[in-house]
Amino acid sequence: MPKLVLKFGDSVLKEMQVGRKEVSIGRSPNNGLVIDNPAVSNRHARVFSQDEHLMLEDFGSLNGTFVNGQRVKSTSLNPGDAVTIGKHTILVEDTHELDGFAVWAPRTRPLPVAPQINETIMLDTKERREFVQKLAAEGERSQLAPGRLKLATLVVIKGKTDQSEYTLSNKLTVIGKSAMATVKLQGWFAPKAAAQINRRDDNSYYIGAAGRLPKVNGKPVKRPSKLETGDVIEVAGIKLEFHYRD
């Protein structure tokens, strides 16, 4: 049976076997493998069995999931693979059993505790640069898109907002009534934060829920979903059209 070994540096934080039930990974305490680090999303990724193969799926996390140095969305896993999430590593191993019992050894040192934080943050410039350099040194390719970036815009089709069009110049765009919102909703019952849009390093944009469940092209978005030019977003009584412009 495959086993996941969560490590931080040289310290082993947790070991978990993957059976019929999937193993969710993230910062939330509801996950099977909890990584209490601000660079990790609440629901970051999952590992599960499918047709006798071990699979990994990223939930559209902000900082991404890497397997052997390669950023992935969904991939199969094999013994010896190393999954990198934030500054943590998850090793994929095979457990060997003796007479039906897995070999186990007690720990001699307490597990380190990472600081808690409520929201996911981006790795800062120095950390990200060092991380990418490390991947390059291992001979792996990064997926940071080179070249000129296109500007993303939101055009208001329906609803009350303070502008008719918005340019998404920040990594985080909040749709709501709060002071931090980029797309400011108007109206007495408008939520402070209805939805959020995150820009990733490859200049792709992902929309996710904040206080309300948004729809993209009429379909509810239950997890971060990549936006394509022409997509229509509906949330909190407004309708927006997403576009890339040179």
N, C-alpha and C positions, 0 to 999 in steps of 0.2 A: 504493500500500500504506500503511495507517495506521501511524503511529509514535507511541510513548509517550516523552515527555520528562520525566524525573524532575528536579525542582528543589527546592532548599532556599533560600528567599529569592530572591535574584537569581542564584544560582549554579546552573548546569546540572550535575547529577551523572552522568547517564547518558541515552543515547537508545537505544531498541530498537524495531525494526519488529515488527509482529504479523503473522505468516504463518499457516500451517496449525496450528502448535503454539501452545498457550495460553502466556501469560506469567503466571507466579505472582508474587505480590508479598508481601513480609513481611520479618521480621527475620532469619530463618534464611538462612545462606549458600547453601542449596540452591535458593533462589528465583531466577527470572530477573531481577527487579528487587529488589535487596536494599536495605531501608531500615533501617540500623543505628541504631535509636532506641528507647528503652525504652517509648514510647507505642504502638509497633507490635507486633502479634502475630507469632509465628513464621511462621504461615501466615495472612496477613491477608485476601487477596483474590486474584482472578485476572481476566485479560482474555483473551477468546477470540473466535474468529469462528464465527458460526452463521448459516447460510442467507444468507451475504453481508452479515451485519450484525455489527458489533463489539459485544460484550457484556461487562458487568462483573458479577462476583458476589462478595459479601462472604462470608467463611467463618465468620460469627458472631463477628467480632472484638470485643475488649473495648471499644475506644474508637470503633469504627464507621468507615464509609467514606462520604464525602460527594461528590456530583457537583453542581457549580455551587451549593454551599451546602446542598443537600438530602441528608439522610441516606438511604441506599438499602441494600437487600438485594441486589437484582438489577435491572439496567437496561441499556438499549442506550446506546452511546456514539457521538457524532458529532464531526467535526473542530471544534475550538474549545472542547470541553468541558474543564473543569478538575476533576480528581479530587483530593480532599484526604484524606490519610491521616496522622494525627498532625499534625506541623508541616510535612510535605512536600506538594508539589503535583506531580501528574502531568498534563501537558498532552497532549491528543490532537491530533495533526497529520496531514496528508497529505504523503507524500513525493513529490517530482517527480523523475522519472528522465530522463536524457539518454542516448539510444542504449543503453538497458538498464542503465545504471549510476546509482546514487543519488548525488546531490550530497553531498559530505562536506567538512568543513573541520576542520583540526587544532585542538586546544585549546592555549591559551597559558598557562593557569593550572592548578595541581594541584587535584585534587578534595579538598574538606574531609572530614575523618574524624570521625564521630560516636562518642561513647563507647559501649562495649559493656556489655551487661547480660544476665543469663540469663533473667529473667522479665519478662513484660509488666507495666507499672505503669499505673495510671490517671493521666490528666492531673490535676494538682492543682487545687484550687478556683479559684485566680486564673487559671490558664491556661485552664481550661474556660470560666470566665465571659467572659474576653476573646475566646475563640474563638466562643462563642455570640453575643456582642455584634457581632462582625465579620460573622457570617452574617446577623444581623438588619439590620445596616447595608446589606447588599447586597440586602435585600428578599426574603430567602429565609426559609422557615419551618423551625423546628427541630421535632424530634419528641420533645421532652421532655414527658412526660405530666403535666398539672396535676392538682390535686385531691388528695383523700385517698388515701394508699397503703394497700393491703391487706397484711396480714402473711402471709408464706409459711411453711408448716410442713411437716415431714416426719414421718410416722407410721410407726413400725417395724412391719412385718407379720411378718417372719421374720428370724431371725439374732440374734447376740449383740452388743449395744451397751450403752453405759453408761446410756442413757435410752430410754424408750419413744416419746418425741415430742420434736422439736426445732423451735424457732422460728428462721427464717433472718433474723437482724437485721443481719448484716454483708454487705459487697459480695462477699466470698469465703467460701464454705463448703467445707471440705475433709472428705472422708470417708476415714478411715484410722485408724491406730493411733498416729500421731505426736502430740506434745504440742500442735501447732498445729491439730489436727483438731477440728472442731465435732462431727461425728458420729464418736464414738470406737468403733472396732471392738475386740472382745475375742477373744482366742484366740492361741495361740503363733505360728501362721503368718500372722496377719493382716498385710497390707501397711501400711507407714507412711502411704502416700497411695494410695488406690485410685481416687478420682474427685474432681472439684471442680465446684461450682456457682457461677456468677457472676451477680450482680444488676446489671442495667443501669439507666440513668437513667430509663427509662420503667417501672421496677419489674417488668420481665420477667426471668425466670430461665432461664439456659442451663447445661446439664450437659455436661461433657466428661471425657475420660479423664485420669488422672494416672498411676497405675501399672498400672491394669487398664482393660479396655474395658467400660464399663457397657452395660446394656441398658435401653431404655425401652419398656414394653409389649411385651416379648419381642424387640425388634429391637435389634441392636448399634448403638451410637452411635459413628461413626468421626470425626465432627466436632461442634463444639458444637451442641446441639439445644435448642430452646426447650421449656420445660416448661409443661404445661397442667394445671389442677386435675383430679385423679383419675389422673394418670399414675403408673405403677408402675415404680420403678427397681430394677434388680437389679445388684449388684456385690459381689465378694469374699464371696459366701456370705450376703449379707443382702438383704432386700427392703423397700423403702420406698415409701410412697404420698405424693405431692405434693399439697398443697391450699393455696388462698388463703382467708384468714379475715379478717373485718372486725375 
